[in-house]
Every structure is written in structure tokens, then in C-alpha cells.
Amino acid sequence: MGVLRLTSPPHLPSDPARPRSSSQKVDLTVSTTNDGHTLWYTTPARAWQETLLLGNGRLGASVWGGVEHEVIDLNEDTLWTGEPGYEPNPKAPAALPEVRRLLLTGEYARAQELAADSLGGIGGTGMYMPLGRLTLDLPFGEVSGYRRQLDLNTATAQVTFTHEGVTYRREVFASHPAGALVVRLSADRPGMVSLRASLSSQLRHETGTVTGNVSSATAGAAVGSVVGATSTVVRMHGRAPMRSYNYSGQTREPEYDNGPQPRGMRWEARLAAVAEGGTLSADGTDVVIAEGCDAVTLVVAARTSYNGPGASPSRAGQDEKVLVAGDVRNAVGQDYETLRRAHVRDHAELFGRVHLDLGRSAAEALPTDERVAAYVAGSGADPGLAALYYQFGRYILIATSRPGSQPANLQGVWNPSINPAWGSNWTINCNAQINYWPVEVANLAECHEPLLELTRELSENGAQVASDHYSARGWVSHQGTDIWRYAQPVGSNPQWSNFVASNAWLCQHLWEHYAFSGDLDELRRFWPVIRDAAAFHLDMLVAEPERGWLVTAPDINFENIWVAPDGSTGSLAMGTTPTTQMVRELFTNVLAAADALGESPELAEEIEAALPRLAPMQISPTTGQLQEYLQDWGRQMKAEVLSSWGAVCSAQIHPRRTPGLAAALRRIFDTERWWEEKEDPLKGPCLGSWEGGFQSMTYARLGDGDAALRVFDLHLQKAVQPNLGSKFIGHAPNNPMFQIDGNLGQTSAVNEMLLQSHVHEGGVYELNLLPALPGQWADGEVRGLRGRGGFEVDLRWRGGALESATVRSVTGTTTRVRYGERTQDVTLAPGEQIELDGGLMV
């Protein structure tokens, strides 16, 4: 029988917990079946990009699945560098009028130079830090039948293998109800489980033990012994750096406050062990030893002193010791099966809402890494991988974003590096919003809440910046933010720092949450946020001199560099197409909200006066493409087509309602098919992150499923890592990072190929069934998608045609159901449903 010799998972150079090399042998002759919702592998992970990702919203875990040495990377979503603080830019108030004057007179180079000098931000965003690692040293050598898997249905990772005639099983899950990571090691023969478990961290830390009863009064009888009668628990604690450094290809140690009263986020992690049979003991201050046990359950909990974006975590923080002790006590006070049942029930209530079947194939018999490597775009040979990837997107959104947690950041909740790319922060000129494109349609409305709450908190800091920086009403945000809700421009490079429309885009999520739910109480809760964003943008409008259109000044187009006909280039501009689209949508939504809530008639009057004067979208007379600036300018960055926002995030560009604009937008993508230009994805854009999301979403919203699937397919072929995380090469072509918006942009594209509901006419939302169904997905079924207006939709299709549809009303209202050119107006009471055939007949 053939065997393969494997080593333990590699560690980051700065990781002090580098385990010894492994000498186990793993039999690769594993045969298994796959239920369509399982990722599985025949070897441990050899790189972080192969680890199994678990999360409960607040805690993240990356499971390597080693045999002799299991490693689980740990994250806690509030562990960030720095502390809250604000220092206004004293140059900005005087510089802003002059920058505007220069823009209005066409002196763009001088305007950009002055903006770089005077309109940047003071300070910068904090960085998301890794918490540490749980390492298990295990007494194994040669093993057979190795299998490592992630079951999306139960959000549980599992490792199984046979050693000397004994079959061992390891289960790991991040429990939202328990607020802890749970690891269970068992065997099919009693007394065979032994291990050494320890915690370590790349951050400065100390370890020790905590003596005290961590279980409930009945826990001992329920689960067996806990380290002594008064259990000993390993404790790891520290203080986060005040500053760290972005990824540069080399490890750079962070900077700590070494003063007598140091600042920085306090943090603590604890490891508790529960044994069934055998013995447990503690070796020194940082190792738990289990010997001869039938099974061992490990509980890892972690907390920080974070107490909100405005409170100093060192001076006014929460007591992380009390919080983490409560988490451990809660988890250890329950037996393993109770913990697991509660976890599975909680996860399944969300994950199980949507079912997608695009067909099965023999490729499902391959381990997931081999299946991804074998995928050929356009072949149609493995339709199930698209469905699995879609459900993986829903899975990681559940894992990273729960009510009360932070929103999914650039890496979701999983960051293994003290030098994370782009700080692993919330980049709000597109990435953070893309993370939540699929959330409502994918029937995960609760998971939207963290982004909505971030927006509310950001508006509070943004109000100070709007006043100090722009002498404007309302609130503003720019290119990025962090745990402290930094609202100033990030840096002083106008290419990205002077983006002022992120608040409008974030407010679109507030509106969408209402559009899907119809919940007026929720709309009222967020009304001050969207109202004040509109007030800011009213104050940012100026009349451009040629046609008197109202435009935002200063402004930029994503992170593009424009190219004028004379060859001159720059970033700073006025009234770029995407910003104007966002402002137009914000104004429209605020008018609708004001009417629904009976609020702010004076503001509504201002908006009604300004709205028709906003610069219209234009078609370039030179290229026939959608014009992205007031002038007929080009742009240097082929992939950065933020002007597609009007199609992707609203109905301002729509193939039926605005066919000319839709054709002009499409011409951009049809002309600049950069995603097909590079054979080697490491030598050019690879359709990860926003690179592919805008493209597939645009084609889907324009009704071309085959074109949308072409981008989606190339994404699967070029940009997906073995663990199904999307890779992005922007920071290092030879070391692609995981960036979660790459996953979630494509998840949203699948939604939009099957169901669209963004058109609102005559007071009702339209449910457009199979609006962009790819020919390659000729037969299929989806259940549980959500549509605006408060509807849930099931669809079945055969031979590329709708066979049946079920529409359920959640809120009780009217919708217009569309399939192709057929429409049917339907009014349903709350909880009522209607079944339609392919001709929309009852």
C-alpha cells in the first residue's frame, strides 16, 4: 500500500510556537462519498490557505489537521492595535474652497497637489491582530485512512485516521451559543486518547494557570473529570500593540506601549480540558496533559477589553478576565453532546434556509483540493462545485458575522499574521460592502446586522470629521475604517484618500435591509444615519460651470487614475459617475424613508430641489462606453469599474428600463476583457476580491447569464484556494492572500443569476425569476432565496426553462412576478404562498 510522508503545518517565521517536524505516514488510498456540502482532503494542510475555516462571528479558527501536531490558529474579532483618538487636520478647512476653485477652473494638477498636502487624514486605521494558536502534540506515527473535512451543514471540522488498529476522531467547531471553540478527541477503543495541549501567540504574552471551579455543580457527573476537583485551566494573556505594519514580504515586529501605564487592548484566552476516563494534569504554566483517556474535550475561549469604539480599552475597557471566565464556565458546564447539539441547531437554522442544486458529477468523488485544481472553466463538467462554492460563501458569512460581532473584515475573521495586508481592516470604498452583497438574498438577514451597526457607529465619528474637515452638516467616511471607527481620509494620497461616497454606499445597506424586511421600526432606528449622510452630500455639491449640473467636489473614481485626451493624468476630479450614482440613490432612498416615517420635510425639500440637477450619466462619444467622469476621460486601471455600481447596487442602469446606458456599461466589460488576457493568474489580475465581483455581478444584472458564468467559472479556475477561500494577489503575486470579498462577490452573482428584485415600480418590487440563467445550468433547483418586499422564493427549472415557482410572503404585500416578458401581480397575506408554473399560471 502506497504511503506519503508528511510534515507538520509550517509556521509563520515570527511564531514562537514552531512545532517539531512530523514523521507520520498517511495512506492516500481513501475512498469516500460527498453529500454536496462537504470539503474533504486526504492530507493535513501544508499552508494556511489549505486550513479549514471555522467561526462563531466573534471567534475564528483555522484548523490544519496535523497528525502528530495539530495546530489551530485563533482569532478574536475585537483584537486590534491602537486606541480611539481624533486629531482634526487643521489645514483642511482653508484648503477645501481653494481645491474646489481649482477644480472648477480645470486646474486639476494644482488641485491634486493641494489636496495631497492639505486634505489628508491625521493618524490612520488600526490593524486586526492574530490571537494565537492552540497546539496539540499527539503520540502518532504512521497512520492510514486519513481524512480531513469541513461539513458546511454542521459547521464542524473533522479529522479521522487509523493508527495501530485504532480509529481516532477529532471534531472541532466554533459554537455561537457557547461563545467558545470546542475540540473533541476520541477513539473507538477506550483509554487510547493522550495529548499535550498548549496555547501560544505571536503577540507579547504571558501564560499561567487559573485555579477555581470552572464547571457547574453537575458538570462533573455529566462529562467526567475536570483537571482536579478545582480545575486547573491554562491562561494566556497580553496587551495588543499600539501599532503594527502592513504586509511587506518580511516580518516586522509591532510596537507596544512600554510605559508605566501602558495603552493598548488587553486580551485573554483560556484553555480548559474535560476528560472521560484517564487522567488530566498541568505541566508548568502552559500545558495540559491528558493520558489514557476515552475522550477529551477541549474548550478555548477568548475575550478582549474592547468596550466600544469610543472607550479606551486600557482605561475604560471591559474586564476580559471576567468575560472569558464566564465563557469557559458556561461551556465546561455542559456535556459535549449538549454543546454540539446547540451549535448545530444554531448554525443549521441559518445555513439550512437555502438549498441549491445545479447537478452532480463524478468530480465530487475527488478531494476538494484536487477538484479545484481540476476545474476547467466553461467545461460544464462539475456543476456541483459552483453550488458548493455558493454555499461556502453563505457558510463563511455566518461564521464571520453575527449580531453583536464585528462585521466581516478583509479576511473575514481569520488573520494569521502580525503584518496583515491592508491591516485586515474594513476597506469601505468597496470591499466591506461587497462582503454583504449576498446577505439578504441568501436569507441571512441577521448576519447583516454587524455592518449596519458599524455604519451607525461610524456616523458618530464621521459627524465630527464632516464639521472639522469639510465645514459640512451630517457625517462622512472615506476609504477605510477600523475597530475605532476611524472616519478621516486614510493617508494623503488623493488616489484613494479623498473618496467621500463610502457613507452613501454604506447607507444603501441600511436601505436594503429595510427593502427586504419592510420593518419600519428598523428603518426608524437607522433614519438619523441615512438622513445625515444625505445632509453631508447636499453640502458637498457645487454647480459645474459648463452645464450647471450639481457635482461632488472634490471627488475620485474608486482608486483610478484618469487619462485626459491630451495625455495628462490624475485622480482628483468632480462628479465622477460612481459617486453621483451613490448620491442619487441615497437621495432617492431618503425621500422614500422621509415619506414612510413622516420625517424631515425641510431636508426632503432640499433633496427634491437638488436631485434633478445631479449630473446625469453620459455615454462617451469616443468609445460608446459609459462615461466615468464629467469629461470624456479614460482610466488606467482596467479592473476598477466602479461606475457599474448603478447596475450592481441599484436599478439606475437596467437593460429594460435604460437600455442605452446598459449597453454602454456592457461595452466597458466586453471591450476590456482583462480577466481573459493572463494565462498565469500570478502575473496579472486573478478575479479575486473586487476584481471579479463587479464583472460577474454586472453581467448578471444585465441579464447575460452565460457571460456572468464565464467570469464566475474563471474565478473558480484561477482564484480559488484549496480551502475554497478566494485569493487576491495585490500584495504579493507569489503568496496570494485570502480576501473574503472575492468569495462573497461571486456568491452574490449566483443569487442574481437566479433571482432579482431590485426594480421598484408603481409602489411594488418586482420578483424577476431566472433573469440570467446560464445555458450551462440547464436543470436545477433553488429554495429559500429572499426578494425585496418581504418574499421568499423557490424555483425549479428544466431544459433552461422555468418549470415551477413558489412565492411565500413574509410581510404580506403585493409583488410583480416576472419571467421573461410574462408578468403576474400577486398579493399575499403574511405567511401565505402561491405556486406558479412556467407560464406564471397558478
N, C-alpha and C positions, 0 to 999 in steps of 0.2 A: 504494500500500500504506500503510495507516494505521500511524503510529508514535506512541510515547509518550515524552515527555522525562522522564527520571528523575534524581533527585539521589542522592548517596551516602547511606549509612546515617547517620541522626542520631546524635549522640554525647551522652553524659551531660554536663551542664554543667561538671562538675569534671574532665572528661577532658582532659589536656593535648594529646592526640593528635587534635585535631579536623582531619579532612582537608578539602581544598578541595571546593567544590561540583562536582558532575559535570555534564558536558554531553552524555552519551551519549544516544542514542535507541534504544529497544528495540521491536522488532517484536512485537506481541502475537498475530499470526496463527500460533500454534503448535498443531499437532495432534500428539497422541501417544497411546500406549496405556499402560495401568497394569496391573501384574501383581497388584494387590491388596495389596502390601506396600510401596508407594512413595508418599511425599509429594512433590508436584511443584507448581511455580509458574512463572509467566511473567514475573515481575519480581523484582528483588532485594528483600530485606527492607527495609521502611521504618521498622520499630520492632523493639525487641528481641524482642517477642512473636511476631515472624514469622521469627526466625532458625532455622536447622537445628541441632539439638542432637546433639552427639557426646560420647562419654565412654569411658574405659577403666577406670572405677572410681575411679582417683585423679585423673586429669586430666579437665577438662571443657572443651569448646569450643563456641561459638555462632557459626555461620557466616552472615554477612549476604549474601554472594553478589553484591557490587557489581561493576560492570564496570570503571570507571576506578580505583576504590578498593575493594579487597576488605578487609573487616575481620573478624577472628575474635577474639571475646572469649575469654579464657583463665581457667581456674580450676585450683587445686591444692587437694586436699581437706583438707590439714593447715594451710593458711594462715589462722590465726585470730589475733585480738587477745589480748593478755594473756599471763600465765604461770600455772603452777599455784600455788595457795596456799589456805590454810584458816585461818579465824578463827571459832571457835565463838561462838554467841550466848550471852552469859553470863546473860541473863535467862530463857532457855527452861526450864532445869531446875526453877526455883522456880515459874514461871508455869503449867506444864503441869498440875499437880494442881488448881490453882485454876480453870483453864479447864474442866477435866473436872467439877469440883464444880458450877460454874455451869450447865453443860450439863445435868447430871443433875437439877438443881433447876428447869430450864426458864427460866433467865435468859440467854437467847440473846444479847440485845443486849450485855450486860455481858461475856459470854464472847467475843463477836466483838471488842469493843473491846480487851480484854486480849490476845487473840491477835494483833491488829494491832500492838499495842505491843511484845509480848514473844516471839512465836513465829515471826517472820520470819527470813530468812536474812541473813547478813553477806556483803557482796560481791555478786556476780552472775555471770551467764554471759558468756563471751566472744562475739565475733561473727566470722562467717565472712567473709573479705575476698576481693575480686576480685584475681586475679594481675595481669592486664594485657591487652594487645591485640597481636596480630600484624596489621600493616597492609601491604598490597601496593599500591603505586602502579603502574598499568598503562597502556600507551600506546594507549588505545582511545577512539573517539568513537562514531559511530553504528554500532550492531550490529543484527543480525536473528537470528531463530530462537532467542531467549534461552530457556533452560530451567534451572531450579534444582531439584534434587531430593535427597531422602534415601531411600536404599534400605535398608529395615529388614533385609533378608536379609543384606546385606554390611556394614551399619553404615558406609556410605560416603556422603558428600555429594558432589554433582557439580554443576558449572556449565558449560554449553556455550552457545556462540553463534558467529555468523559475523561477521567484520569484514574488509571489503575482499577478499572471496573466500576467506578463510582461516577454517577452523573451529577454534576454540580449546576446550580442555577443561581443567577444573580439578577435581581429585579431592582430597578431604580425609577422613582417618579418624584416630581415636584408637586406637592399637594397644596392646592389653594385653600381648602378648608383648614388644613393643619398649619399652614404657613411655614412649611419645612420641607426639606429634601429627605426622602426615605430610601434607604438601601437595604435590601433583604438578601442574605446569602444562605442557601440551603443545599442539601444533598439528599439523594434517595436512599442513603443509609445513615443510621443515627451515629452521632459522635464524630462526624467527619469534617466539620467546619472549624477551621482555625485561621486566624488572621492577626495582623498588626495594622491598626488604623491610626492615621495622624493627619493633622491639618498643617498647612504651610501657606506662605504668602510672599509675593514679590514686594509688597509694601513693608515698611518697618512694622514689626510686631513683636509681641511677647506671648508666650504660652504659659499655661498653668492649669491647675485643676480647681474645680469648684466642688466643695463638699456640701451636700444637702439632699434632701429628698426631692427628686425631680419627678416622681410618679404620684399618681393619685393613690388614695387609700387602698384601692382594689387592684392597682396595676400589677403588683407582684403576682397575684393569683391569676391574673388574666394572661400575662405574657412570660412569666418566668422571672429570672433574677435580673436585677439591675446592679451594676458594679457595687457590690456590698449592700448592706441594709440601708445605708445612707449614701446613695450612688455617687461615684466619682465621675465627673464629666470634664472632658478636655475643653479648655477655653483658649481662644486665640483673639487677641485684641490689639488695636493700634489706633493711629491717627492718620488720616489721609494727608497727602502732600498739599501744600498751598498752590503748587504749580507743577505741571508736567509738560512734556514736549510731544509734538506730533511725530508720527512715523517718519523716519528718515533713512531707514535701512540699517541703522545702528541703534543699539540700546543707549538711551540717555536717562540717567537716574533722575527722578523727580526731586523737587526742592521742598523741604519741610521747614516749618517754623520751629526753630530750636530755642526760642526764648523761654523765660521763666513761666509765662502764662501762654503757652502755645495755642495758636489758632489752627483750625482745620477740623474736618469731620471725624468725630470719634466713631469707631466701629468695633463690633464684636461678633465672633462666630463661636458656636459651641457644637461639640460632637458628643452625643450620648449613645451608649450601646445597650441593647437588651438581648440577653441570651436565653435560648431554650436548651437546657442541659449544658454540661460542660462548665467552664469557669471563665470569669472575666477579671481582669486586673488592669492596673495602670502602671506603665513603665516610666518613671520620672514624671515629667510635667506635660508631655505632649503625645503619648502613645497609649492607645487602648489595645489590650491583648486579649484575644479570645482563643481558647484551646478546647478541643474535643467537644464542640457544641453540635447539637442537632440543627440549629439555625441561629443566625444572629441578625438582628435588625439594628441598623444604624440610623440615627436621626441627626441631621445637620440643620441648624437654624442660624440666622444672621440678622443683625439689625445695625442701624447707624443712629447717630444723634440728630439726624435731619428733622427739623421742626417747621418746615415750610420755607418758601423762597425768601422771605424777609427776615428770618431769625438766624442769628449767629449759631452755628452748631456747636461751637466751643463755649459760648457764653449763655445761650438761651436754648440749648438743644434738649431733645428728649433724653431720657435715661436709657441708653441702649442696653445696659446690663439687665434692667428690669424687663424690658421688652423681650429680649432673647430668652431670658429665663422662663418667661411665660409661654413662649412658643415651644420650648423644649418640654416643659411640664405638660402642656396640652397634648403634644404628640406622644410622649412616652406613657401618658396616662391612658392610651388606647392600644388594644392589641393590633397586630399587623393587619389582619383581615378587615378589621373595622376601619383602619386608616385607608386601606386600599379601596374598599367599597365606597367610602365617602369621596375619595379622589376620583374614582372612575365615574361615579354618578354625577359629580360636579362638572367634570370635563365633558362627558357624553351629552349632558343637557345642552351644551353649546355646539359641540362638534357634530352631533348627530342630527342637527336640523336640516342639513343639506346632503343630498345623495346625488352623485353624478356618475353616469355610466356612458362611456364613449366606445365601448367594445373591449374585448380581451384578446390576448395574443400569446404565443409561445414565449415571447420575451419576458413575461412575468416569472418564468422559471429561472431567470438569471438573477444572481445577486445584484443589488441595486447599483453598486459601482460599475459592474460590468454592463449592466443595462444602460446606464447613462453613457458610458463610453461607446457603446454600440449604436447609439441612436443616430439615425440619418434623417435630417430634415427633409420633408416632402415625400418620404417613402410610404408613409401610412402604415408602416409595419408594426408600430407599437402605440396604438391609440390610448391604451391604458396608462402610459406614462404621463400624458397630458392631464388625465383625470387625477392621477396620484399627485402630480405637481400642484394642481389646483387645490387639492385637499391639504397638501402640505402647507400651502400658503395660509389657508384658514387655520391650520394647526398652530403655526408659529405666531399668528396674530393673537390667538387665545393665550399662548404661552407667554407672550410679552406684554399684554395689555389687558388689564382687568380693572374694574372700578376700584379706586384707591391706590393703584400703582402709578408709576410714571408711564408716559407713552413709549411706544417702541422708538428707540433712537436709531442711529445709522446701522448699528449692529443688532438691533432688536433689544435684547437684554444680555447678549453674550459677547463679552470682550475679554480676551486673554492677555492683553498687552498693556504695559505701563506707558507705552508710546502709541496710543491708538491713532489710526488715520483719521484726520479731521476731528480729533478729540472725541470720537464716538458720540458726538453731540446731536442736537436736533437742527439739521440744516433746513431752514424753513423757506428757502427760495424754491424748493420743490420736494426734497427727499422725505421730510416728515409727513407732508400731505399725501404723497404717493403711498406711503405706508398704510394710509386709511382710505384709499380709493375703494377697495373692495368691501369694506367693513359692513355697510348697510345692506347691499345686495346679497352678500354672503350670509346674511341672517345672524350677524354678530353685533347687533346694535350696542349691547352693553360694553363691548370692547372699544367702542368709540369714545367712551367717557373720559379716559385719561387725556386724550388730545383736546377735548372740549375744555377740560379743567385747566390744562396748560394754557390754552388761549385766554381764559378768564384771568388767570394769574399774570400772564404776560401783559395783559391790557393795563394792569395796575402800574407796573413799572414803565410801560410804554407811554402812559399819560404824562409822566414827568419828562420823558425824552421829547415827546411831541411839543411840550411847552418850552423846554430849555433849548432844544436844538433847532426847532422849526417855528417857534412862536405860534403854534397852531393849537386848535382845540383837539379833543379826542385823544387817541393813542396811536402809537406807531410801533412797528417792529421791522427788522431788517433781514439780513441773510441767515443768521443763526441765533440760537439761544441755548440755554443750559438749565441746570437744576435751580439756578438762582434767578432765572427768567430775565437774563440779560437782553435788553431791548435796543441798545445803541447800534450804530453801524459796527460790523466786525472788521476791525482794521481800518486802513485808509486808502485802499486801492479801489477806485471807483468801479472797476470791472465787476466787483461783487458787493462792495460795501454799501453802495448807495441804492440798493433795492428797497423801495418803500412800500411795496404792494403785498408783502407777506401777511400783513394783518387782514387785508381783504380776502386773500386766499384761505387763511385760517377761518375767517368768518363764514366762508362758503360751507365749511364743515358744520358749523353751528346750524346753518340754514338747512343743510341736507338732513341732519339728524331730525329736525322738525318735519321736513318734507316726507320722510318715510314714516314717521310716527303720528303726525298730526297732533302732538301733545302740546297744547297751548301753555301749560304750566312750564314745560321745558323751554319753550320759546320766550316766555316772560322772564325766566331765570337768566337767559343769556341776552336779553334785549339790550341792556346797557352796553354790552361789549360790541354788538354789531352797530348800534346807534352811534357810539363814539368813534368807531372806525370810519363810519361814513362822514362824521363831522371833520375828522382829520383830512380825509381826501377832498372834501369841499375846499378846505383851506389851502390845499396843495395845487389847486387848479389855477392856471393862468391862460389867457387868450393868446394863442399863437398869432403872429402878425399877418400871415398871408390870407387866411380864411376865417379867422376869428374863432376857430374851434377851441374848446377848453381842453387843456392837456396838463398832465402832471409834469412838474419841473422842479428840481432835476429828476431824471429817471434813467434806468438802464433796462436792457433786454436780457434777463437772466444773467449769464456771465459772458455774453457775447461781445465780440469786438466788431463794430460796424465798419464797412468799407464804402466810402463815397465814390461817385463816378470819377473824381479826379485822383483817386488812389489814396486819399487821406483816410486815416483810421482813428478810432476812438471807442470809448464805452459810454460816456455820459451823453444823454440825449434828452428829448422831451416827448412825452406822449407816445411811448412805444406801444405797439399793438397789444402785447400780453397785459401790460399794466392797465391799459384802457379797457380791455375786456374784463379784467377783475373788478375795476372800479364800476363799470356799467352793471355788472352782476350784483355787486354789493348794493348799489343804489336801488336797483330793482327789488332786491330782497328786503331792504329796509322799508321801502314804501309798502310792500305787502305785509310786513310784520307790523308796521305802524297802524295799518288799517285793521288787521286782525286783533290787535291789542288795544286800539283806541289811544295810541300814544303819540306824542311829539308832533303836533300838526305844524309847528313852525319849521322844524327840521324837514318835514315832508315837503313843505313849500319850497325850501331851498333846493332840495334834490329834484323836485319836479321842474324847477327852472333850469337846473344845470344838465339834467340827463339828456335832453335832445341836443344840447350843444357840445357833447363829448365828441371828440374826433371819431369819425366813422372808420370802419375797416375799409381798406383800399386794395385794389388789385394792381400789381406792378405793370405798367405799360411796357416795360422792358422784357420781363420774364414771364408774365402771365401768372406769376405766383402770388400768394397772399403777401401783401407788403407788410413788413415787420417794423417799419419806422415811419414817421410822418413823411420823410423824404424817401425817394426810391433808392434806398441803400441796400447793399448786400451784407452778409455776415461771414466771419471767418470760420466759426465752429459749426460744422455740418450737423452734428448730432443735437445741438441745442435749439430745438424748435419750440420754444415756449409759447409762440403765437398759436399753437394748436390748442391752447387752453380753452379757447372759445368753443371748440368742438368736444374736447375731452372732459371738461369740468362744467360745461353749461350747454345750452342749446342755441347759442348765438350763431354758431356755424352748424348747419344741418342740411343734409342732402336734399331733403324735400322742401324745407322752408326757405333756405338760402342757397340754392344750387350753384350759383356763380361763385360765392365765397367758398363753398365746399370743394368745388373743382379747383379753385386757386390754391387752397390749402393742400389738397392732394398732390398738386403738381410739385410742391416742395419735396414731398417724400418720394414721388415717382422719379423725380429728376436726380435727387441726391441719395441714391440707394447705397449709402456708405457701408451699411451692415453686410453687403454682399461683396465689398471690394477687397476684404482682407481674408486670405485663406487661413492664416495663423492668427487666432484671436489675441495672442500675446504681443502682436505687432500692430495692433490697432484696436478700435472700439470692439467690444465683445458682446454688446447687447445686455450687459449687466446694469444694474441701477436704473437711472432715468434714461439711459441710452436706448433701451428697448421699450420701456413702458409707454412713452409718448407715441412711438411709432405704431405698436400693435393696438393701442387704445384708439388712436386716430383712425386707422383703417376700420376698426370695429364700429366706431361711431359713424363713419361714413358709409357703413353698410356693406363693406367688402370683406367677407369672412375669409376668403382664400388669401388675400393679402395680409390680413391680420394674423392668420395662422402661419404664413410664411415667416413673419418676424418671430412669432412665438416659437415655432419649430427651430429656427436658427438660434434662438436664445437657449433652448434645451440642448442643442448640439454644442454650442460654443461657450456658454456662460454658466453652466450648472456644475457644481462641485459634487464629489461622491456622496455627501450627506444631503444633497438637494438644496443646499444654500447657494444663492446666486453670488457669483464672483464679480468683482469690479477691479479693473487693472489700473485705475487712475493714479494710485500711489506707488505701484511697483509692478511692472509688467511680468517679472519673473516670480512674483509672490502675490498672486491675486488674493485680495481680502474678501471676506463675506460682507455684503451690503444688502440689507433685508428689503429695501425698496425694489431691488431687482426682482425678487420673488413676488412681491405684492402688486407691483405694476402689472405683471403677467397674470396673476390671479384675477385682477380686475378685468383684464382683457377677455378672459374666458367668460366672466359674468356678462360682459357687454356683447359678446357674440351670441349669447343665448337669450338675453332679456335686456331691454332698455325701457326706461320710464322717465327720461329727463325732459320730454316735451310736455309743456303745460299750456293748454289752450282751452278757452271757454270755461275756465274755472276747474278743469279736471286734468289729472295726469293721465298720460297715455301709456298703456302696457303694450309694448311692441314685442311680439313673440318671434323668436328666432330671426332677429333682424340682420344678422351677419353670420349665418351658419356656414361653416366651411364645407365644401364638397367632400372633403376627406372624412368628415364626421357624418356620414350619410345616415347612420342609425344611432339612436341614443336616447337617453332619458335623464332628466334632472328633476329633483324635487326639493322644494323649500326655499327657492330664491325669493327675495323681497323686492317689491316695487314701490315707488313713491305713491303717496296717497293711502298707504296702510294696507297693502295687499301682499299675499304670499302666493307663489305660482309654481305649479308642477307642469312639466312638458314631456311629451313623448313624440318622437319623430321616426319615420321610416323612409328610406329612399330619398333622403334630403327634404322631405315634406312633413309638415305638422300632421300628426295623427290624432292627438288629443291634448287638451289643456284643462287644468283645474285651477280656478282662481278663487282664493279664500280672502275674505275681508277681515282685517283685524280691527279696524276702527269704525267701519260702517259708513260708506260713502259711495260715490259714483266714479267709475273709470271708463276710459275708452280702450277697448281691447283691439289691437291691430295685428293682423298677419298679412304681410304684403300690402295689397291695396284694399283688402277687406277690413272693415271696422265694425265693432259692435259695442254700443254703450250698455254698461252693466251697472246696476245699483244693487248693493248688497247690505244687509244688516250686519252688525258686528258678529263674527263667528260663522256667518253664512258663506256657502261656497256654491260655485256653479261649474259644471263640466261642459266643455265645448269640444266639438270635433274639428277636423282640419279646415272646415269651411266656416268656423266660428258659429256653428249652429248648436243649439242646446240639445 
